[in-house]
Amino acid sequence: MHCHRNTRSGPFPNWMLSTGVGFGGKTDDVDWDVIGKNNPSGRVGTPEDIAGLAIFLCSRAGQYVAGQTIACDGSVVGTS
């Protein structure tokens, strides 16, 4: 993704989103509450959680961030 001021970012790694990314889009039989209990934040991530990170990286505040993997996962990586 290219943002203004030549800021660049790649795909956003994530743990599990309520969109079913980790389930190949098949979410009909998914119990999100059970999955969320396995996350230190106590919930499953939402598209808005990822949007916040994208907005930061595309803003002036994130213009000097480069070559980093930022875990947007409710602290799964930090507690593994």
FENJOQUI-V31915 format. One record per residue. PSI is psi in degrees with one decimal (999 if undefined). OMEGA is omega in whole degrees, -180 to 180 (999 if undefined). Layout:
BEGIN
PSI:OMEGA
PSI:OMEGA
END
This chain:
BEGIN
134.6:176
129.1:177
-179.5:179
162.5:180
31.3:177
20.6:174
137.0:179
144.6:172
157.2:180
-157.6:178
152.3:180
109.0:177
146.2:-180
166.5:179
-73.3:-179
128.7:179
154.1:179
-3.2:177
-11.7:180
17.8:-180
-44.5:-178
-5.8:-180
15.8:-178
25.4:179
-3.5:-179
103.1:-173
4.5:-175
-40.9:-176
21.5:-177
128.9:175
94.2:-175
-31.0:179
-42.5:179
-44.7:179
-41.8:179
-32.2:180
-20.8:177
-4.5:179
134.9:180
-27.2:179
-13.2:178
9.6:-180
169.0:176
145.5:179
157.2:179
163.4:175
-31.4:179
-32.8:177
-43.6:179
-37.7:180
-38.8:179
-41.8:178
-42.6:179
-42.1:179
-43.4:177
-49.3:-177
-28.4:180
-5.0:-178
171.8:176
-34.2:-179
-29.6:-179
11.0:-173
-19.6:-179
2.2:178
124.9:180
145.8:174
31.2:-178
149.5:168
114.3:-179
116.2:-179
117.6:176
77.6:-167
15.2:180
20.6:176
17.5:177
-49.4:-179
-40.6:-178
-18.0:-177
2.1:-178
999:999
END
